Each structure stands twice: as structure tokens, then as C-alpha cells.
Amino acid sequence: MLATVVIFISAFLLFQVQPLLAKSLLPVFGGGAQVWTTCLLFFQTFLLAGYCYAHLLVKFLDIKKQQIVHLSLLLVSLLALPLGLSDSDIKEQASPELALLLKLALSVGLPYFVLAATSPLLQSWQSQSLNSKVYKLYSYSNIGSFLALLSYPFIFEPWLTLSAQSWAWSLVYGVFVLLFAGFIGLALKQNNYTQTAQSNEGTSTLDKRLPLWLLLSACGVIMLTATTSAMTQNVSPIPFLWLLPLSLYLLTFILCFHSAKVYQRWFWLAVFAFSSFIGLMLFFIGSQLDLLSQIVLYSTVLFSACMICHGELEKTKPHQSKLTQFYLMISLGGALGTAAITFIAPEIFTLFYEYPLALGLVLALFIYSLISTEQFAKSRNMVLVAGGVLVLLAPTFIWLNSQFTNHDTLRLRNFYGLLSVKEVSINGQMERRLIDGTTSHGTEIIEPTYLQGQPQSYYRFETAVAQLLNSQANGAQVGFIGLGAGTLAAYGKHRDNYTFYELNPNVVATAQSHFSYLNNSKAQIEYVVGDGRVQLQKQKEQGQVNRFDALILDAFSGDAIPMHLLTLEAMQLYLSQLKAHGVLAIHISNSHLDLTPLMRGLADELKLKVHFFETKAKQAHEHNTHWVTLTFDEQAIASFKHLQSPWPNQKPTFIWRDDYSNLMSAL
């Protein structure tokens, strides 16, 4: 019983810390989905390291020495508490991925490592002391992980600040170490193990199913990370949308390893065969659906895919004498799958092609598992069905992809996401659009040529931001957080100085090379590449304050503003960079979030005058555009204040802080 409790708590802590630290990193590394994917790589890598350590202990030491070594390491790990991110500033000295990984390693590396090793070690010891089946303990471990993830967005995030969460985690970790010490004390006292070490022939030889275990595990993680990236393209990467796919992934482990009856091959093959075509359509047109539909459909595809991957793992699991070898391959596959998504896919794919490829890989591995572990005659029909679905998927994907990319003139991908330039004909006019993920971040009419250079879309002449920029006197100093296609540069006048802060270097290069707004602007333009908030903070520390007559916040990740740009601390920073009569304008147009209560809450907290401006679309291809202005002096917007709109609702206001934010309140 005590072993089950210790395993449960270790798994709970292992997965509770993931959203906590990932969310803490957003103010430093920005809000892109790739931040969470890189965090997953860290967690998978240290999980692998822990499993490898456990396997080596079991292989080379007797049980008593294993217990003493692991308890000693647990006691040493207490020195890393209380939990918190390393204060070392390494972001400028390495790539974003490596900097993020190093920051996590310095902060939580050792506690995470020993937690990862605890479950396989305890299961190995239990298998030798009780001489019974222990794979059900793996199910209990995943239940702990599942509850940790499920409880975070609904219990811990809404009610506790990040610092309170860190202290709570550290306290429970200390209790866990005491319980583990108690378990070791009882084990050493009873000394009722049937073996002194796993040195028999069964554990010294490599199982022929190792490649299958590795590939099935890697495929499940590729589906997980690809689904998470797809789901968070158009919504801020928030714990709920990070954790929902991961929770479903763990749930399939729980179901498959708790009872062999849950995974019935024919049933799950039929479910996935249907789901795979849904997944293919989502890849191309998912952004056209509402948020709830996207979540439900993506979750269905992921769940059915992981049921096959993890069901086949359960079907092919070895005797418990090779338990740590089996777990080692699962964790190695997970780490390799995440590394492939984090480092390899962005280098070779200009779209999230890993998602449709993973759908095909699930079917291929299902066929491989059937052929390699059973007589072909027994599984021939399932092999034929799976092969038939795979054959149909390939040409369907090729045709849809040709239609989807037909209008592309440029496609780029890096750590910060996908970027493409499309040319489309709308009402007899040829438009060029900058697409971030699946969301337009700027449009320019290129034919007829007399309309070229005129601001379009969210920045057209009648919008509040256009009125604000036009109202500025010559020689205005204006800052922009977010560049897009550079459309707002068109409002620049002689002697104006426009400073654009842009996180993604690909955006800067594309706006300069494929759109005319920047090159034709009358203003003097300066570019600062990096997260707008981070760069403004650095400039403030260098003595640059009260510089701007207006500061425009138009930084979107897909269809949503990263949360760290909308906290109270971020607003205080922006105000420090404005002149006494300056104006802060924030673009809050959004398909999924209502940010107006947040804007009113921040204005109340900071004693600012706040106004809401909605510009209705006049044509079918235009957007309804929402801007908010905040200022201490309403005279600064006097020339267009009469254009303000009534607030769309009177929901209770709220504010976000760096230490506390709950995006569920804005959904």
C-alpha cells in the first residue's frame, strides 16, 4: 500500500511541475506554442535519464544498495528547494531552445530526475518482493500524472499564484521524500525480497521487440506534440490547452495498462480509421471551426491514435523481469519523438507536416506490430484494413496539400512558428497576405497598383489606431510591439520616428521583402528584434524612459495576444515608456477571447482613462476590428474620441499579474 502511495505522489509531482514552470517561462521566452514543445522535450529527456538510471541500478546493484543510493540522491535533491526558475540570464547567450532547456535544468533538473526514477525502481522492487504482476502499478502512476494535469487549470491555477504553487509543490516534495524514506526503512527491516538483483538471463538479454516499443512510444509523443501545436496556433498557449492533450495521452496509458480488455484491436482500428480522415481535414481547415469544435475533434483524433500506440505497447509488454528495459524504451521513444518535433521538424518542414505524417505512422506501426508479434494469417484482415486506410490517406493528403498551398509565394518556419505569404484574388483585386499559423497578420492590395500601400484589414483608415497615428504631430515618437506586415508604417510622417519590436526575425525579413509599407514609409524606422516586453525592460534599465507619444500593442501569436504582454507588470512597463500625455493602444480583436473586462480592470487598477473602439466591416472580406486606448489624459484622443463604441459587455473586471493569470476567465 505504501509503495502505491509513493508512486502516486511521485507521478503527481512529476506532472504538476510541468505547467507551473512552463507558465513561469512565458514572460522570458514569449508565448509561442514552441515554448511548451521545448518544455516537453526537457521533461521527456529527464524522464529518460531517470529511467536509464533506474535500469542501471537494477542491472548492476543488489536491491539494498539500490535503495540506499536512491534515498541518498533524494535527500541531496532537497537542496534544490524551494522550487523556482534559475535567475541566470542565459537567453542572449544561446538559441531560444537551448536557453530554455538550460534554465529548466538549473531550476528543477535534480528533483525531476529522481522523481522520474522512483516509479520504475519501486515497481522493480515490488516485483521481486511480492513475486506478483506489477504493471497495474504503472496504471496507478499514470493516474497520479493524469490527476496532476487535470487539477492544474481548475484548482491550482485559478486559486494560487505561481509563487504559492512553487511553495506548495516544494512542501509536498518534502513529504514525498519522508514517505520514501519510511518505505525504505520498512523494506530494509523486512528484507523479504526473493532475488538479490536482476542478473538472470532474462534481464541480461535484449528483447527483440525493443524497436517496436521505441517506435510506438515515439509515435504517441509525436501525435501529442503535433496536436498541441495545432490546437494552440490560434489561441494563447495556456495550461488548459497544453494539458488537455497531455491528459488524454496519459489516460490512454491508464486504460490500456489497467485492464487488457479495454484495448480491442478491431474497435480501435475502426475508430482511428475514421478519425485519421478527420485529422487530415483539421490540418487544412481546422482554423475555420470554432474553438470548441477544434478541441473536441483534435482530442478525438489524438485519443484514438494513442489508444492504438499504447494498446500495442500493452499487448507486446515483456515479462516483469524485463520491466525496467521496457520502461527505458518507452521513455527513450518519448524523448526522441519530442526531439524530432522540437529540432528536426522546424528545419525540414515549412508547415506542421509532422501531424499528418504521424497519422500515417500510427497505421504503419499497427501493421508492424501485428505482423511481428502474431501469425500473419490470424491478423491478415486487420492488416489489410489498416493498409487500405493508409493507402487512401496518402493521395488525399497530397491533393489537399496542393490546394492549400496553391496561393503560397513564401513559407517559413522557425522556433516561433509558421509564416507564409499568400496571394489571393478578392472582388477582382489581388491581395497579398502575411499568415502567421493560420491567421492573417497583414494584407496589401497589389493590383490595381494605385491601391498598393494603402492600409487594409485591421489597420484601415477608419480604425482607432489609424486615427491615433494621424492625430500625432510631426516628429512623433511611436513604439510598436508587433510588426506583422508593417502596415502601420504607412501612417508615418516626415520626421516621425517609428520603433518596431518584433519577436520573430522571419517576420521582419518578410515584411521588408514582400510588402511595401515599411520601404515606402515617410517615417524613420528602427527595428528591435526580440520579445517586445523584454526589450523595453532592457531599454528602461539603460535609462531610456518616457520616450513615446504613443505605444501600439499589436503582438499576436496566431489569433491571440501572449498573456505575458497583458499583465499588470507589463502595463506598468509600457506606461513608463510613454510621455505624460502619451497613449497606449491595444489591439484586442479576437475570435476566442473577450479581453474587454481585462482592459477595464487594468485601467481601474492604474487609474487610466480607457475607451473601446469597434470598426464594423463594410465588406464581406473585411474584419470587425476592436482597439482599446488607455491614457492619463483624454485630451490626447480628443480628435477621435467621438468614434468610441459602447463596451460590448459589462462582465466583472479582472486583472492578470506575472504571478497570477487565468485565461479561462477570458474565454
ZICORNOR-V508262 format. One line per field, one symbol per residue. ss: DSSP state (a for helix, b for strand, c for the rest). A space follows every 10 residues. Layout:
# ZICORNOR-V508262
ss: ???
This chain:
# ZICORNOR-V508262
ss: caaaaaaaaa aaaaaaaaaa aaaaaaaaac ccaaaaaaaa aaaaaaaaaa aaaaaaaaaa ccaaaaaaaa aaaaaaaaaa cccccccccc aaaccaaaaa aaaaaaaaaa aaaaaaaaaa aaaaaaaaaa ccccaaaaaa aaaaaaaaaa aaaaaaaaac caaaaaaaaa aaaaaaaaaa aaaaaaaaaa cccccccccc aaaaccccca aaaaaaaaaa aaaaaaaaaa acccccccaa aaaaaaaaaa aaaaaaaacc ccccaaaaaa aaaaaaaaaa aaaaaaaacc aaaaaaaaaa aaaaaaaaaa aaaaacccca aaaaaaaaaa aaaaaaaaaa aaaaaaaacc ccaaaaaaaa aaaaaaaaaa aaaccaaaaa aaaaaaaaaa aaaaaaaaaa aaaacccbbb bbbbccbbbb bbbbbbccbb bbbbbbccbb bbbbbbbcaa acccccaaac cccaaaaaaa acccccbbbb bcccccaaaa acccccbbbb bbccaaaaaa aaaaccaaaa cccbbbbbbc caaaaaaaaa accccccbbb bbbcccbccb ccaaaccaaa aaaaaacbbb bbbbbbbccc cccccaaaaa aaaaaaccbb bbbbbccccc ccccbbbbbb bccaaaaccc aaaccccccc ccccccbccb ccaaaac
